[in-house]
Amino acid sequence: MIALARLCEDENVREVALRWNVLGRADRKNMSLTNLCREVGLGDSKFLGAVVAIAYELNIDVRGVVAAAANLDGLTTQVCFSAMRGGRRARWALLHSAGLLASSEPVAADRSREGLPSFEQDTIESTRFLRRRRK
């Protein structure tokens, strides 16, 4: 998110990103983006909107950003429950909301099409090509 903020045209959004980058690791844990936005005089919703706009322009899937922003309040509770014994359902919800679980949506090339080489065959051919170039 910070990397995208550095690409924004709005100087205030870039200032938030620069201030975040200056913070040390320990300070980042104690500082929220909301507080940084307030220091610069920028609403956190304006910051998020600018970041999502840049992501959209760069053809980056923004569903994860929006889902993460929607789940911020319950995230701490969800993490605590997922760490407890029997927290399987909470772990599933956490991973699902982060987009780390397989979904029913196709995310890879359609292997059923004729003429597409298998992954293994493609890897073998690439390795042979690279070995020939080394000689």
C-alpha positions in Angstrom: 0.0 0.0 0.0 2.8 2.4 0.9 4.6 1.6 -2.4 1.4 2.6 -4.3 1.1 5.7 -2.2 4.5 6.9 -3.4 3.2 6.8 -6.9 0.2 9.1 -6.2 0.1 12.6 -7.6 -1.3 14.0 -4.3 1.6 15.4 -2.3 -0.2 14.7 1.0 -0.5 11.0 0.1 3.2 10.8 -0.9 4.1 12.6 2.4 2.3 9.9 4.4 4.3 7.2 2.5 7.6 9.1 3.2 6.8 9.4 6.9 6.0 5.7 7.1 9.3 4.8 5.4 11.2 7.0 7.9 9.7 5.1 10.9 11.7 2.2 12.4 10.2 -1.2 12.7 9.2 -0.8 16.3 7.6 2.6 15.6 5.6 1.2 12.7 4.0 -1.3 15.1 2.9 1.6 17.4 1.9 4.0 14.6 -1.3 3.7 12.6 -1.8 5.0 9.1 -4.8 7.0 10.4 -2.5 8.9 12.7 0.0 9.6 10.0 -2.8 10.8 7.7 -4.0 13.2 10.5 -0.5 14.6 10.9 -0.3 15.5 7.3 -3.9 16.8 7.3 -5.3 14.1 5.1 -8.3 11.9 5.9 -7.6 8.2 5.9 -10.4 7.6 3.5 -8.8 10.0 1.0 -5.5 8.1 1.5 -7.2 4.8 0.8 -9.1 6.2 -2.2 -5.9 7.5 -3.7 -4.1 4.2 -3.2 -6.9 2.2 -4.7 -7.1 4.6 -7.7 -3.4 4.1 -8.4 -3.8 0.3 -8.0 -6.7 0.3 -10.4 -4.8 2.4 -13.0 -2.0 -0.2 -12.8 -4.4 -3.1 -13.3 -3.8 -4.3 -9.8 -6.6 -6.3 -8.2 -8.0 -3.9 -5.6 -10.5 -6.4 -4.0 -7.9 -7.4 -1.4 -7.3 -3.8 -0.4 -11.0 -3.1 0.1 -11.5 -6.4 1.9 -8.6 -5.7 4.2 -9.9 -2.2 5.0 -13.4 -3.6 5.8 -11.9 -6.2 8.2 -9.5 -4.0 10.1 -11.7 -3.7 13.2 -12.2 -7.5 13.6 -8.8 -8.5 12.5 -7.2 -8.5 16.0 -10.0 -10.6 17.4 -9.8 -13.0 14.5 -6.0 -13.4 14.9 -6.4 -14.1 18.6 -9.2 -16.7 18.0 -7.2 -18.4 15.2 -4.2 -18.9 17.6 -6.4 -20.6 20.2 -6.9 -24.4 20.3 -9.8 -25.2 18.1 -9.5 -22.0 16.1 -9.8 -23.8 12.8 -12.8 -21.8 11.7 -11.2 -18.5 12.7 -8.0 -19.5 10.8 -10.1 -20.4 7.7 -11.9 -17.0 7.9 -8.6 -15.1 8.3 -6.9 -16.9 5.4 -10.0 -16.5 3.2 -10.3 -12.8 3.9 -6.6 -12.4 3.1 -7.2 -14.2 -0.3 -4.7 -16.9 0.7 -7.2 -19.8 0.2 -8.0 -21.4 -3.2 -11.2 -20.0 -4.6 -13.6 -21.2 -7.2 -12.4 -18.4 -9.5 -9.8 -19.4 -12.1 -6.4 -18.0 -11.2 -4.1 -19.8 -13.7 -4.0 -20.5 -17.3 -6.7 -22.7 -18.7 -4.9 -26.1 -19.1 -7.9 -27.6 -21.0 -7.1 -25.6 -24.1 -5.3 -27.5 -26.9 -1.8 -26.6 -27.7 -0.7 -25.4 -24.2 2.4 -27.2 -23.0 2.3 -28.8 -19.6 4.2 -27.0 -16.8 6.7 -29.8 -16.6 7.4 -29.8 -20.4 7.8 -26.0 -20.4 10.2 -26.2 -17.4 12.3 -28.9 -19.2 12.5 -26.8 -22.4 13.5 -23.7 -20.4 16.2 -25.5 -18.5 17.6 -26.9 -21.7 17.7 -23.5 -23.3 19.5 -21.9 -20.3 22.0 -24.7 -20.2 22.8 -24.3 -23.9 23.4 -20.6 -23.3 26.0 -21.3 -20.5 28.2 -23.4 -22.7 
